Amino acid sequence: MGKLRSHRYRVTDFHAYPVSEPGTWAAEYTVAGTTDDARLLRGKLERIPSVIEVHSR
């Protein structure tokens, strides 16, 4: 979430929920922006060591 706030992305929705492995959570964000914004954000998220997967629609 800090990465999104620091770059002032427009987060329109957020959900976090536990997954099957203990102590592991999934976070789902909806971010409004351009295709370029999405590509840049994806690259930034993928560089965070604790991020395993990034999905976009």
C-alpha positions in Angstrom: 0.0 0.0 0.0 2.9 2.3 0.7 4.1 2.0 -2.9 0.7 3.0 -4.2 0.4 6.0 -1.8 4.0 7.2 -2.5 3.2 7.6 -6.2 -0.3 8.8 -5.7 -2.0 6.1 -7.7 -5.8 6.3 -7.6 -6.8 3.3 -5.5 -10.6 2.8 -6.0 -11.0 -0.5 -4.1 -8.9 -2.7 -1.7 -9.5 -6.2 -0.3 -7.1 -8.4 1.8 -7.8 -12.0 2.7 -5.9 -15.0 4.1 -4.9 -17.8 1.8 -4.3 -21.4 2.5 -0.7 -21.1 3.9 -0.6 -19.8 7.5 0.5 -16.2 7.9 0.1 -15.5 4.1 -2.4 -13.0 2.8 -3.4 -11.9 -0.6 -4.2 -8.2 -1.4 -6.4 -7.1 -4.2 -6.3 -3.5 -5.4 -8.2 -1.7 -8.1 -6.2 1.2 -9.4 -7.5 3.7 -11.9 -5.0 4.9 -14.5 -3.6 4.6 -18.0 -2.0 1.6 -19.6 1.4 3.2 -19.0 0.5 3.7 -15.3 -0.4 0.0 -15.0 2.8 -1.1 -16.7 4.9 1.1 -14.4 3.0 0.0 -11.3 3.4 -3.7 -12.2 7.1 -3.3 -12.6 7.4 -1.6 -9.2 5.3 -4.3 -7.5 7.3 -7.1 -9.0 10.5 -5.7 -7.5 9.1 -6.0 -4.0 10.6 -9.3 -2.5 7.4 -10.4 -0.8 5.3 -10.0 -3.9 4.9 -13.4 -5.6 2.4 -12.7 -8.4 0.9 -9.6 -10.0 -2.3 -10.0 -12.1 -3.9 -7.3 -14.2 -7.1 -7.0 -16.1 
